[in-house]
Amino acid sequence: MGIIVCQTCNTTIEHFEGEKVTTLYAKCSGCEKCKEKASKLK
Ligand SMILES: [Zn+2]
């Protein structure tokens, strides 16, 4: 099984079927945690 993780907030965005355990990084479409993190960076 593989997972897609938000590279900004580390939240698991999506799971997908796979023979190996894979972690892919992507940007989610502005989840609450991303907004929270962005506001803390200021
Ligand atoms: Zn996010």
mmCIF file of the protein (N, C-alpha, C, O) and its ligand, coordinates in Angstrom:
data_MODEL
# 
_entry.id   MODEL 
# 
loop_
_entity.id 
_entity.type 
_entity.pdbx_number_of_molecules 
1 polymer     1 
2 non-polymer 1 
# 
_entity_poly.entity_id                      1 
_entity_poly.type                           'polypeptide(L)' 
_entity_poly.nstd_linkage                   no 
_entity_poly.nstd_monomer                   no 
_entity_poly.pdbx_seq_one_letter_code       MGIIVCQTCNTTIEHFEGEKVTTLYAKCSGCEKCKEKASKLK 
_entity_poly.pdbx_seq_one_letter_code_can   MGIIVCQTCNTTIEHFEGEKVTTLYAKCSGCEKCKEKASKLK 
_entity_poly.pdbx_strand_id                 A 
# 
loop_
_entity_poly_seq.entity_id 
_entity_poly_seq.num 
_entity_poly_seq.mon_id 
_entity_poly_seq.hetero 
1 1  MET n 
1 2  GLY n 
1 3  ILE n 
1 4  ILE n 
1 5  VAL n 
1 6  CYS n 
1 7  GLN n 
1 8  THR n 
1 9  CYS n 
1 10 ASN n 
1 11 THR n 
1 12 THR n 
1 13 ILE n 
1 14 GLU n 
1 15 HIS n 
1 16 PHE n 
1 17 GLU n 
1 18 GLY n 
1 19 GLU n 
1 20 LYS n 
1 21 VAL n 
1 22 THR n 
1 23 THR n 
1 24 LEU n 
1 25 TYR n 
1 26 ALA n 
1 27 LYS n 
1 28 CYS n 
1 29 SER n 
1 30 GLY n 
1 31 CYS n 
1 32 GLU n 
1 33 LYS n 
1 34 CYS n 
1 35 LYS n 
1 36 GLU n 
1 37 LYS n 
1 38 ALA n 
1 39 SER n 
1 40 LYS n 
1 41 LEU n 
1 42 LYS n 
# 
loop_
_struct_asym.id 
_struct_asym.entity_id 
A 1 
B 2 
# 
loop_
_chem_comp.id 
_chem_comp.type 
_chem_comp.mon_nstd_flag 
ALA 'L-peptide linking' y 
ASN 'L-peptide linking' y 
CYS 'L-peptide linking' y 
GLN 'L-peptide linking' y 
GLU 'L-peptide linking' y 
GLY 'peptide linking'   y 
HIS 'L-peptide linking' y 
ILE 'L-peptide linking' y 
LEU 'L-peptide linking' y 
LYS 'L-peptide linking' y 
MET 'L-peptide linking' y 
PHE 'L-peptide linking' y 
SER 'L-peptide linking' y 
THR 'L-peptide linking' y 
TYR 'L-peptide linking' y 
VAL 'L-peptide linking' y 
ZN  non-polymer         . 
# 
_pdbx_entity_nonpoly.entity_id   2 
_pdbx_entity_nonpoly.name        ? 
_pdbx_entity_nonpoly.comp_id     ZN 
# 
_pdbx_nonpoly_scheme.asym_id         B 
_pdbx_nonpoly_scheme.entity_id       2 
_pdbx_nonpoly_scheme.mon_id          ZN 
_pdbx_nonpoly_scheme.ndb_seq_num     1 
_pdbx_nonpoly_scheme.pdb_seq_num     101 
_pdbx_nonpoly_scheme.auth_seq_num    101 
_pdbx_nonpoly_scheme.pdb_mon_id      ZN 
_pdbx_nonpoly_scheme.auth_mon_id     ZN 
_pdbx_nonpoly_scheme.pdb_strand_id   A 
_pdbx_nonpoly_scheme.pdb_ins_code    . 
# 
loop_
_atom_site.group_PDB 
_atom_site.id 
_atom_site.type_symbol 
_atom_site.label_atom_id 
_atom_site.label_alt_id 
_atom_site.label_comp_id 
_atom_site.label_asym_id 
_atom_site.label_entity_id 
_atom_site.label_seq_id 
_atom_site.pdbx_PDB_ins_code 
_atom_site.Cartn_x 
_atom_site.Cartn_y 
_atom_site.Cartn_z 
_atom_site.occupancy 
_atom_site.B_iso_or_equiv 
_atom_site.pdbx_formal_charge 
_atom_site.auth_seq_id 
_atom_site.auth_comp_id 
_atom_site.auth_asym_id 
_atom_site.auth_atom_id 
_atom_site.pdbx_PDB_model_num 
ATOM   1   N  N  . MET A 1 1  ? 0.834  -1.193 0.000  1.00 0.00 ? 1   MET A N  1 
ATOM   2   C  CA . MET A 1 1  ? 0.000  0.000  0.000  1.00 0.00 ? 1   MET A CA 1 
ATOM   3   C  C  . MET A 1 1  ? 0.868  1.242  0.000  1.00 0.00 ? 1   MET A C  1 
ATOM   4   O  O  . MET A 1 1  ? 1.910  1.282  0.655  1.00 0.00 ? 1   MET A O  1 
ATOM   5   N  N  . GLY A 1 2  ? 0.451  2.227  -0.714 1.00 0.00 ? 2   GLY A N  1 
ATOM   6   C  CA . GLY A 1 2  ? 1.184  3.478  -0.749 1.00 0.00 ? 2   GLY A CA 1 
ATOM   7   C  C  . GLY A 1 2  ? 0.345  4.611  -0.199 1.00 0.00 ? 2   GLY A C  1 
ATOM   8   O  O  . GLY A 1 2  ? -0.884 4.541  -0.158 1.00 0.00 ? 2   GLY A O  1 
ATOM   9   N  N  . ILE A 1 3  ? 1.025  5.641  0.216  1.00 0.00 ? 3   ILE A N  1 
ATOM   10  C  CA . ILE A 1 3  ? 0.309  6.815  0.693  1.00 0.00 ? 3   ILE A CA 1 
ATOM   11  C  C  . ILE A 1 3  ? 0.847  8.070  0.026  1.00 0.00 ? 3   ILE A C  1 
ATOM   12  O  O  . ILE A 1 3  ? 2.025  8.157  -0.322 1.00 0.00 ? 3   ILE A O  1 
ATOM   13  N  N  . ILE A 1 4  ? -0.026 9.017  -0.140 1.00 0.00 ? 4   ILE A N  1 
ATOM   14  C  CA . ILE A 1 4  ? 0.375  10.338 -0.611 1.00 0.00 ? 4   ILE A CA 1 
ATOM   15  C  C  . ILE A 1 4  ? 0.250  11.283 0.577  1.00 0.00 ? 4   ILE A C  1 
ATOM   16  O  O  . ILE A 1 4  ? -0.810 11.402 1.192  1.00 0.00 ? 4   ILE A O  1 
ATOM   17  N  N  . VAL A 1 5  ? 1.354  11.947 0.883  1.00 0.00 ? 5   VAL A N  1 
ATOM   18  C  CA . VAL A 1 5  ? 1.415  12.795 2.064  1.00 0.00 ? 5   VAL A CA 1 
ATOM   19  C  C  . VAL A 1 5  ? 1.587  14.248 1.632  1.00 0.00 ? 5   VAL A C  1 
ATOM   20  O  O  . VAL A 1 5  ? 2.322  14.544 0.690  1.00 0.00 ? 5   VAL A O  1 
ATOM   21  N  N  . CYS A 1 6  ? 0.920  15.121 2.311  1.00 0.00 ? 6   CYS A N  1 
ATOM   22  C  CA . CYS A 1 6  ? 1.075  16.548 2.041  1.00 0.00 ? 6   CYS A CA 1 
ATOM   23  C  C  . CYS A 1 6  ? 2.467  16.986 2.499  1.00 0.00 ? 6   CYS A C  1 
ATOM   24  O  O  . CYS A 1 6  ? 2.835  16.778 3.655  1.00 0.00 ? 6   CYS A O  1 
ATOM   25  N  N  . GLN A 1 7  ? 3.227  17.581 1.607  1.00 0.00 ? 7   GLN A N  1 
ATOM   26  C  CA . GLN A 1 7  ? 4.603  17.964 1.956  1.00 0.00 ? 7   GLN A CA 1 
ATOM   27  C  C  . GLN A 1 7  ? 4.624  19.189 2.862  1.00 0.00 ? 7   GLN A C  1 
ATOM   28  O  O  . GLN A 1 7  ? 5.657  19.490 3.460  1.00 0.00 ? 7   GLN A O  1 
ATOM   29  N  N  . THR A 1 8  ? 3.544  19.876 2.971  1.00 0.00 ? 8   THR A N  1 
ATOM   30  C  CA . THR A 1 8  ? 3.469  21.055 3.818  1.00 0.00 ? 8   THR A CA 1 
ATOM   31  C  C  . THR A 1 8  ? 3.098  20.700 5.252  1.00 0.00 ? 8   THR A C  1 
ATOM   32  O  O  . THR A 1 8  ? 3.753  21.141 6.197  1.00 0.00 ? 8   THR A O  1 
ATOM   33  N  N  . CYS A 1 9  ? 2.059  19.914 5.409  1.00 0.00 ? 9   CYS A N  1 
ATOM   34  C  CA . CYS A 1 9  ? 1.547  19.648 6.752  1.00 0.00 ? 9   CYS A CA 1 
ATOM   35  C  C  . CYS A 1 9  ? 1.678  18.186 7.178  1.00 0.00 ? 9   CYS A C  1 
ATOM   36  O  O  . CYS A 1 9  ? 1.293  17.827 8.291  1.00 0.00 ? 9   CYS A O  1 
ATOM   37  N  N  . ASN A 1 10 ? 2.223  17.338 6.294  1.00 0.00 ? 10  ASN A N  1 
ATOM   38  C  CA . ASN A 1 10 ? 2.446  15.935 6.634  1.00 0.00 ? 10  ASN A CA 1 
ATOM   39  C  C  . ASN A 1 10 ? 1.175  15.117 6.845  1.00 0.00 ? 10  ASN A C  1 
ATOM   40  O  O  . ASN A 1 10 ? 1.218  14.032 7.425  1.00 0.00 ? 10  ASN A O  1 
ATOM   41  N  N  . THR A 1 11 ? 0.089  15.620 6.393  1.00 0.00 ? 11  THR A N  1 
ATOM   42  C  CA . THR A 1 11 ? -1.165 14.879 6.505  1.00 0.00 ? 11  THR A CA 1 
ATOM   43  C  C  . THR A 1 11 ? -1.296 13.899 5.345  1.00 0.00 ? 11  THR A C  1 
ATOM   44  O  O  . THR A 1 11 ? -0.967 14.226 4.205  1.00 0.00 ? 11  THR A O  1 
ATOM   45  N  N  . THR A 1 12 ? -1.768 12.722 5.638  1.00 0.00 ? 12  THR A N  1 
ATOM   46  C  CA . THR A 1 12 ? -2.021 11.755 4.575  1.00 0.00 ? 12  THR A CA 1 
ATOM   47  C  C  . THR A 1 12 ? -3.214 12.204 3.744  1.00 0.00 ? 12  THR A C  1 
ATOM   48  O  O  . THR A 1 12 ? -4.330 12.346 4.244  1.00 0.00 ? 12  THR A O  1 
ATOM   49  N  N  . ILE A 1 13 ? -2.947 12.422 2.464  1.00 0.00 ? 13  ILE A N  1 
ATOM   50  C  CA . ILE A 1 13 ? -3.994 12.892 1.570  1.00 0.00 ? 13  ILE A CA 1 
ATOM   51  C  C  . ILE A 1 13 ? -4.771 11.718 1.001  1.00 0.00 ? 13  ILE A C  1 
ATOM   52  O  O  . ILE A 1 13 ? -5.999 11.730 0.925  1.00 0.00 ? 13  ILE A O  1 
ATOM   53  N  N  . GLU A 1 14 ? -4.010 10.699 0.603  1.00 0.00 ? 14  GLU A N  1 
ATOM   54  C  CA . GLU A 1 14 ? -4.658 9.609  -0.109 1.00 0.00 ? 14  GLU A CA 1 
ATOM   55  C  C  . GLU A 1 14 ? -3.892 8.305  0.077  1.00 0.00 ? 14  GLU A C  1 
ATOM   56  O  O  . GLU A 1 14 ? -2.668 8.299  0.209  1.00 0.00 ? 14  GLU A O  1 
ATOM   57  N  N  . HIS A 1 15 ? -4.630 7.210  0.085  1.00 0.00 ? 15  HIS A N  1 
ATOM   58  C  CA . HIS A 1 15 ? -4.027 5.883  0.082  1.00 0.00 ? 15  HIS A CA 1 
ATOM   59  C  C  . HIS A 1 15 ? -4.235 5.275  -1.298 1.00 0.00 ? 15  HIS A C  1 
ATOM   60  O  O  . HIS A 1 15 ? -5.249 5.525  -1.950 1.00 0.00 ? 15  HIS A O  1 
ATOM   61  N  N  . PHE A 1 16 ? -3.278 4.483  -1.731 1.00 0.00 ? 16  PHE A N  1 
ATOM   62  C  CA . PHE A 1 16 ? -3.494 3.767  -2.983 1.00 0.00 ? 16  PHE A CA 1 
ATOM   63  C  C  . PHE A 1 16 ? -2.914 2.367  -2.903 1.00 0.00 ? 16  PHE A C  1 
ATOM   64  O  O  . PHE A 1 16 ? -1.995 2.099  -2.129 1.00 0.00 ? 16  PHE A O  1 
ATOM   65  N  N  . GLU A 1 17 ? -3.461 1.488  -3.709 1.00 0.00 ? 17  GLU A N  1 
ATOM   66  C  CA . GLU A 1 17 ? -3.030 0.100  -3.719 1.00 0.00 ? 17  GLU A CA 1 
ATOM   67  C  C  . GLU A 1 17 ? -1.656 -0.035 -4.347 1.00 0.00 ? 17  GLU A C  1 
ATOM   68  O  O  . GLU A 1 17 ? -1.339 0.645  -5.323 1.00 0.00 ? 17  GLU A O  1 
ATOM   69  N  N  . GLY A 1 18 ? -0.853 -0.906 -3.792 1.00 0.00 ? 18  GLY A N  1 
ATOM   70  C  CA . GLY A 1 18 ? 0.462  -1.141 -4.357 1.00 0.00 ? 18  GLY A CA 1 
ATOM   71  C  C  . GLY A 1 18 ? 1.133  -2.309 -3.662 1.00 0.00 ? 18  GLY A C  1 
ATOM   72  O  O  . GLY A 1 18 ? 0.808  -2.628 -2.518 1.00 0.00 ? 18  GLY A O  1 
ATOM   73  N  N  . GLU A 1 19 ? 2.068  -2.946 -4.349 1.00 0.00 ? 19  GLU A N  1 
ATOM   74  C  CA . GLU A 1 19 ? 2.754  -4.096 -3.762 1.00 0.00 ? 19  GLU A CA 1 
ATOM   75  C  C  . GLU A 1 19 ? 3.750  -3.652 -2.709 1.00 0.00 ? 19  GLU A C  1 
ATOM   76  O  O  . GLU A 1 19 ? 3.948  -4.329 -1.700 1.00 0.00 ? 19  GLU A O  1 
ATOM   77  N  N  . LYS A 1 20 ? 4.378  -2.505 -2.952 1.00 0.00 ? 20  LYS A N  1 
ATOM   78  C  CA . LYS A 1 20 ? 5.367  -2.000 -2.015 1.00 0.00 ? 20  LYS A CA 1 
ATOM   79  C  C  . LYS A 1 20 ? 4.771  -0.860 -1.192 1.00 0.00 ? 20  LYS A C  1 
ATOM   80  O  O  . LYS A 1 20 ? 3.792  -0.222 -1.580 1.00 0.00 ? 20  LYS A O  1 
ATOM   81  N  N  . VAL A 1 21 ? 5.393  -0.635 -0.057 1.00 0.00 ? 21  VAL A N  1 
ATOM   82  C  CA . VAL A 1 21 ? 5.008  0.525  0.740  1.00 0.00 ? 21  VAL A CA 1 
ATOM   83  C  C  . VAL A 1 21 ? 5.732  1.742  0.177  1.00 0.00 ? 21  VAL A C  1 
ATOM   84  O  O  . VAL A 1 21 ? 6.960  1.827  0.207  1.00 0.00 ? 21  VAL A O  1 
ATOM   85  N  N  . THR A 1 22 ? 4.957  2.660  -0.325 1.00 0.00 ? 22  THR A N  1 
ATOM   86  C  CA . THR A 1 22 ? 5.517  3.829  -0.989 1.00 0.00 ? 22  THR A CA 1 
ATOM   87  C  C  . THR A 1 22 ? 4.955  5.090  -0.355 1.00 0.00 ? 22  THR A C  1 
ATOM   88  O  O  . THR A 1 22 ? 3.772  5.149  -0.022 1.00 0.00 ? 22  THR A O  1 
ATOM   89  N  N  . THR A 1 23 ? 5.792  6.083  -0.190 1.00 0.00 ? 23  THR A N  1 
ATOM   90  C  CA . THR A 1 23 ? 5.304  7.372  0.283  1.00 0.00 ? 23  THR A CA 1 
ATOM   91  C  C  . THR A 1 23 ? 5.626  8.428  -0.762 1.00 0.00 ? 23  THR A C  1 
ATOM   92  O  O  . THR A 1 23 ? 6.786  8.651  -1.107 1.00 0.00 ? 23  THR A O  1 
ATOM   93  N  N  . LEU A 1 24 ? 4.591  9.062  -1.249 1.00 0.00 ? 24  LEU A N  1 
ATOM   94  C  CA . LEU A 1 24 ? 4.772  10.137 -2.215 1.00 0.00 ? 24  LEU A CA 1 
ATOM   95  C  C  . LEU A 1 24 ? 4.387  11.450 -1.558 1.00 0.00 ? 24  LEU A C  1 
ATOM   96  O  O  . LEU A 1 24 ? 3.463  11.511 -0.747 1.00 0.00 ? 24  LEU A O  1 
ATOM   97  N  N  . TYR A 1 25 ? 5.112  12.497 -1.921 1.00 0.00 ? 25  TYR A N  1 
ATOM   98  C  CA . TYR A 1 25 ? 4.788  13.800 -1.373 1.00 0.00 ? 25  TYR A CA 1 
ATOM   99  C  C  . TYR A 1 25 ? 4.121  14.670 -2.420 1.00 0.00 ? 25  TYR A C  1 
ATOM   100 O  O  . TYR A 1 25 ? 4.532  14.713 -3.580 1.00 0.00 ? 25  TYR A O  1 
ATOM   101 N  N  . ALA A 1 26 ? 3.102  15.348 -1.989 1.00 0.00 ? 26  ALA A N  1 
ATOM   102 C  CA . ALA A 1 26 ? 2.365  16.232 -2.882 1.00 0.00 ? 26  ALA A CA 1 
ATOM   103 C  C  . ALA A 1 26 ? 1.837  17.379 -2.044 1.00 0.00 ? 26  ALA A C  1 
ATOM   104 O  O  . ALA A 1 26 ? 1.927  17.367 -0.816 1.00 0.00 ? 26  ALA A O  1 
ATOM   105 N  N  . LYS A 1 27 ? 1.295  18.352 -2.718 1.00 0.00 ? 27  LYS A N  1 
ATOM   106 C  CA . LYS A 1 27 ? 0.651  19.435 -1.985 1.00 0.00 ? 27  LYS A CA 1 
ATOM   107 C  C  . LYS A 1 27 ? -0.852 19.197 -1.986 1.00 0.00 ? 27  LYS A C  1 
ATOM   108 O  O  . LYS A 1 27 ? -1.459 18.982 -3.035 1.00 0.00 ? 27  LYS A O  1 
ATOM   109 N  N  . CYS A 1 28 ? -1.430 19.238 -0.825 1.00 0.00 ? 28  CYS A N  1 
ATOM   110 C  CA . CYS A 1 28 ? -2.880 19.146 -0.767 1.00 0.00 ? 28  CYS A CA 1 
ATOM   111 C  C  . CYS A 1 28 ? -3.453 20.514 -1.150 1.00 0.00 ? 28  CYS A C  1 
ATOM   112 O  O  . CYS A 1 28 ? -2.733 21.507 -1.256 1.00 0.00 ? 28  CYS A O  1 
ATOM   113 N  N  . SER A 1 29 ? -4.726 20.529 -1.346 1.00 0.00 ? 29  SER A N  1 
ATOM   114 C  CA . SER A 1 29 ? -5.328 21.778 -1.817 1.00 0.00 ? 29  SER A CA 1 
ATOM   115 C  C  . SER A 1 29 ? -5.735 22.678 -0.654 1.00 0.00 ? 29  SER A C  1 
ATOM   116 O  O  . SER A 1 29 ? -6.904 23.027 -0.494 1.00 0.00 ? 29  SER A O  1 
ATOM   117 N  N  . GLY A 1 30 ? -4.749 23.040 0.145  1.00 0.00 ? 30  GLY A N  1 
ATOM   118 C  CA . GLY A 1 30 ? -4.989 24.000 1.218  1.00 0.00 ? 30  GLY A CA 1 
ATOM   119 C  C  . GLY A 1 30 ? -5.896 23.500 2.312  1.00 0.00 ? 30  GLY A C  1 
ATOM   120 O  O  . GLY A 1 30 ? -6.970 24.056 2.544  1.00 0.00 ? 30  GLY A O  1 
ATOM   121 N  N  . CYS A 1 31 ? -5.455 22.425 3.003  1.00 0.00 ? 31  CYS A N  1 
ATOM   122 C  CA . CYS A 1 31 ? -6.246 21.911 4.107  1.00 0.00 ? 31  CYS A CA 1 
ATOM   123 C  C  . CYS A 1 31 ? -6.096 22.819 5.335  1.00 0.00 ? 31  CYS A C  1 
ATOM   124 O  O  . CYS A 1 31 ? -5.298 23.756 5.324  1.00 0.00 ? 31  CYS A O  1 
ATOM   125 N  N  . GLU A 1 32 ? -6.854 22.540 6.373  1.00 0.00 ? 32  GLU A N  1 
ATOM   126 C  CA . GLU A 1 32 ? -6.816 23.354 7.587  1.00 0.00 ? 32  GLU A CA 1 
ATOM   127 C  C  . GLU A 1 32 ? -5.416 23.402 8.191  1.00 0.00 ? 32  GLU A C  1 
ATOM   128 O  O  . GLU A 1 32 ? -4.969 24.454 8.649  1.00 0.00 ? 32  GLU A O  1 
ATOM   129 N  N  . LYS A 1 33 ? -4.731 22.269 8.191  1.00 0.00 ? 33  LYS A N  1 
ATOM   130 C  CA . LYS A 1 33 ? -3.392 22.218 8.784  1.00 0.00 ? 33  LYS A CA 1 
ATOM   131 C  C  . LYS A 1 33 ? -2.406 23.065 8.000  1.00 0.00 ? 33  LYS A C  1 
ATOM   132 O  O  . LYS A 1 33 ? -1.522 23.697 8.577  1.00 0.00 ? 33  LYS A O  1 
ATOM   133 N  N  . CYS A 1 34 ? -2.560 23.075 6.684  1.00 0.00 ? 34  CYS A N  1 
ATOM   134 C  CA . CYS A 1 34 ? -1.696 23.914 5.851  1.00 0.00 ? 34  CYS A CA 1 
ATOM   135 C  C  . CYS A 1 34 ? -1.913 25.380 6.181  1.00 0.00 ? 34  CYS A C  1 
ATOM   136 O  O  . CYS A 1 34 ? -0.954 26.139 6.316  1.00 0.00 ? 34  CYS A O  1 
ATOM   137 N  N  . LYS A 1 35 ? -3.145 25.770 6.309  1.00 0.00 ? 35  LYS A N  1 
ATOM   138 C  CA . LYS A 1 35 ? -3.452 27.164 6.623  1.00 0.00 ? 35  LYS A CA 1 
ATOM   139 C  C  . LYS A 1 35 ? -2.894 27.532 7.993  1.00 0.00 ? 35  LYS A C  1 
ATOM   140 O  O  . LYS A 1 35 ? -2.363 28.623 8.198  1.00 0.00 ? 35  LYS A O  1 
ATOM   141 N  N  . GLU A 1 36 ? -3.031 26.593 8.920  1.00 0.00 ? 36  GLU A N  1 
ATOM   142 C  CA . GLU A 1 36 ? -2.523 26.797 10.269 1.00 0.00 ? 36  GLU A CA 1 
ATOM   143 C  C  . GLU A 1 36 ? -1.015 26.978 10.250 1.00 0.00 ? 36  GLU A C  1 
ATOM   144 O  O  . GLU A 1 36 ? -0.474 27.872 10.900 1.00 0.00 ? 36  GLU A O  1 
ATOM   145 N  N  . LYS A 1 37 ? -0.354 26.126 9.506  1.00 0.00 ? 37  LYS A N  1 
ATOM   146 C  CA . LYS A 1 37 ? 1.091  26.188 9.437  1.00 0.00 ? 37  LYS A CA 1 
ATOM   147 C  C  . LYS A 1 37 ? 1.550  27.470 8.753  1.00 0.00 ? 37  LYS A C  1 
ATOM   148 O  O  . LYS A 1 37 ? 2.524  28.092 9.177  1.00 0.00 ? 37  LYS A O  1 
ATOM   149 N  N  . ALA A 1 38 ? 0.861  27.854 7.715  1.00 0.00 ? 38  ALA A N  1 
ATOM   150 C  CA . ALA A 1 38 ? 1.207  29.062 6.974  1.00 0.00 ? 38  ALA A CA 1 
ATOM   151 C  C  . ALA A 1 38 ? 1.065  30.302 7.868  1.00 0.00 ? 38  ALA A C  1 
ATOM   152 O  O  . ALA A 1 38 ? 1.863  31.236 7.787  1.00 0.00 ? 38  ALA A O  1 
ATOM   153 N  N  . SER A 1 39 ? 0.047  30.291 8.706  1.00 0.00 ? 39  SER A N  1 
ATOM   154 C  CA . SER A 1 39 ? -0.157 31.459 9.572  1.00 0.00 ? 39  SER A CA 1 
ATOM   155 C  C  . SER A 1 39 ? 0.877  31.503 10.690 1.00 0.00 ? 39  SER A C  1 
ATOM   156 O  O  . SER A 1 39 ? 1.213  32.576 11.191 1.00 0.00 ? 39  SER A O  1 
ATOM   157 N  N  . LYS A 1 40 ? 1.383  30.321 11.082 1.00 0.00 ? 40  LYS A N  1 
ATOM   158 C  CA . LYS A 1 40 ? 2.409  30.293 12.127 1.00 0.00 ? 40  LYS A CA 1 
ATOM   159 C  C  . LYS A 1 40 ? 3.773  30.714 11.616 1.00 0.00 ? 40  LYS A C  1 
ATOM   160 O  O  . LYS A 1 40 ? 4.624  31.158 12.386 1.00 0.00 ? 40  LYS A O  1 
ATOM   161 N  N  . LEU A 1 41 ? 3.978  30.574 10.312 1.00 0.00 ? 41  LEU A N  1 
ATOM   162 C  CA . LEU A 1 41 ? 5.261  30.928 9.723  1.00 0.00 ? 41  LEU A CA 1 
ATOM   163 C  C  . LEU A 1 41 ? 5.469  32.437 9.626  1.00 0.00 ? 41  LEU A C  1 
ATOM   164 O  O  . LEU A 1 41 ? 6.591  32.905 9.437  1.00 0.00 ? 41  LEU A O  1 
ATOM   165 N  N  . LYS A 1 42 ? 4.420  33.165 9.751  1.00 0.00 ? 42  LYS A N  1 
ATOM   166 C  CA . LYS A 1 42 ? 4.539  34.625 9.639  1.00 0.00 ? 42  LYS A CA 1 
ATOM   167 C  C  . LYS A 1 42 ? 5.258  35.222 10.859 1.00 0.00 ? 42  LYS A C  1 
ATOM   168 O  O  . LYS A 1 42 ? 5.445  36.436 10.932 1.00 0.00 ? 42  LYS A O  1 
HETATM 169 ZN ZN . ZN  B 2 .  ? -1.866 20.046 3.843  1.00 0.00 2 101 ZN  A ZN 1 
# 
